[in-house]
Amino acid sequence: MRAFSYRVDGEIGYVLNPEVVERSDEVRDDVEACLSLPGSLSRPAAPSMPVVRGVDVDKSS
């Protein structure tokens, strides 16, 4: 199982078993933290607007 967490415009959410279905060509330049390794920061070259499909934790039963 894989888990993805996000915070966009103040909204926080979690997606289980995410699959990227679309990506933008623009790359973002942000710092990311790792939940598994507290204090670990990186600057990954990631698309600025990926679209993922998976199980939304807040909407699953």
C-alpha positions in Angstrom: 0.0 0.0 0.0 1.2 3.5 -0.8 -0.1 6.7 0.8 0.1 10.3 -0.5 -0.7 13.3 1.6 -1.3 16.8 0.3 -2.0 20.4 1.4 -3.3 22.7 -1.3 -4.7 26.1 -0.5 -5.2 25.1 3.2 -7.0 21.9 2.3 -5.3 18.7 3.7 -6.1 15.3 2.4 -4.8 11.7 2.0 -5.0 9.3 -1.0 -4.2 5.6 -0.7 -2.6 3.7 -3.6 -2.3 6.9 -5.8 -1.7 6.6 -9.5 -0.6 9.6 -11.5 -2.9 10.0 -14.5 -1.8 13.4 -15.7 1.1 15.8 -15.2 1.9 19.4 -16.1 5.0 20.3 -17.9 5.8 23.0 -15.3 8.1 21.9 -12.5 7.6 23.3 -9.0 10.5 24.4 -6.8 9.3 23.6 -3.2 10.8 21.9 -0.2 9.2 18.7 0.8 9.3 16.9 4.2 9.2 13.1 4.7 6.7 11.8 7.2 8.8 8.6 7.7 12.0 10.5 8.4 11.2 13.6 10.6 13.5 16.5 9.9 14.3 15.1 6.4 13.8 17.8 3.7 14.3 17.6 0.0 13.7 19.6 -3.2 12.3 17.1 -5.7 11.8 18.0 -9.3 8.0 17.3 -9.4 5.2 18.5 -11.7 3.4 21.5 -10.4 0.0 20.1 -11.2 -0.2 16.3 -11.1 -3.6 14.6 -11.2 -3.8 11.4 -9.2 -6.4 8.7 -8.9 -6.8 6.5 -5.8 -8.8 5.9 -2.6 -9.6 9.2 -0.8 -9.3 8.5 2.9 -12.1 11.0 3.8 -14.6 9.6 1.3 -14.1 5.9 1.7 -16.3 3.7 3.9 
